[in-house]
Amino acid sequence: MPLIIFNGSPRGKNSNTTLLMDQFIAGYTHGNDNQAQVHYLIHTKDADKNMELFQDAENVILAFPLYTDAMPGIVKHFIEALQPLCGRSGNPRLGFVVQSGFPEPHHCRFVEAYLQKLAKRLGCEYLGTIVKGGVEGIQMMPPNMTRKLFKTFYDLGVFFAKYNAFSSELLRELTPRENMSWLRRTIFRILNLTGLTNFYWNMHLKKNNAWDKRFDRPFA
């Protein structure tokens, strides 16, 4: 069963979205003749080409990160380009993967509702949305810290290959709670007072030569 995956991360192949989808694809193609093609929106910005790939597919998954509760611009551009296909007979079955750095999946639920409505507007069979928070930083984590997460995405791929759907049980494993516990919030507040919570972001600001601009207000 062929599957087209549109990866909407601005980081392309070096993204957390790619790490998760690589595991999903490994499960989806394990022990069968299934094929999965990945198209990175950051590299394939031709709207007509993307629309052609979409309309000719049987099954499509659109995977992307949330940046401060919003989808990346390249994902928005991709979605808007599909407008001519709204209500078209023969549109593919459509599912989504939404991940974010925020630990609480609650941040993703609003875009999840939008994506369900998007599938309906396009006339696509809605396959569901995989939601996972707390993903930022997994590239730096040792294998023992990501093993369970990667195994769940692998198992989601295996399940999808068998049933052409996302396992509701595995989705619950990814989001055991919608918000951080009281204890975790308290620990976070204490760490915030020490400045440790900003270490990761400060490192990236300096790496990208943006440290001196961190307080800029270009739209003020």
Phi, psi and omega in degrees: 000120182285147180221132176253128178244124173260117180264114185261020179280133175296344178275354177061229184291342181263029187256162172295325177302319179295318179301316181291317183288332175299320178292318178300314181296321179300319177289321182294327184259000184289124173068025179209185181259015181296147178232141178230125177253132180251130176240123182268116185297333180293338180254338182242078184270002178290107185299320181294320180294316179296320179295321178296317177299319181295310186289338180270355184275158174266319181225133181229138170237126175256117184242135182198162176268162169258134174247107183052052175071007182237146177286152177299153181301325181293331177287317178300317179298318179298314181296316182296329180290345180275358185308319179298344182268358182302124178078004181289136176289134177095008176296152185289162167291142192226126176231170186221154170231123180236122178233155180212164177282335177298136182290340184267123178296344179308326181296336184268349189292330181289318177289331176299316179297320178297318182295324176297318178292324178300314179301320179295317180296323179286341185082024180265147170291125184275121183268350180112176181228126172275124180242132177214122175261172177070031185270330182303131179101354183294338179292337181262354184280147175290158184306326183292341180270342181249355186303313182295317179299312181294323179295322179295318178292324175298313180295326175298322177294319177298315181296318181297323179297326182277320191239000180055042181200167175267136180290121179296326179294317179291326177297323178291326177297325180288332183230070182295335175214152184276331183229160179295146177292163179301319181296316182293322177297320180296316179298319180297318179298320179294316179296326181296326179293332180276346183088358183294331182292342180264356186302311183298314183289322177298323178299318180287325176300316180290320181298326183259018177056038181244006184301317183288349182253011189293340179254011179295149180229073187296337182255006182286000000 
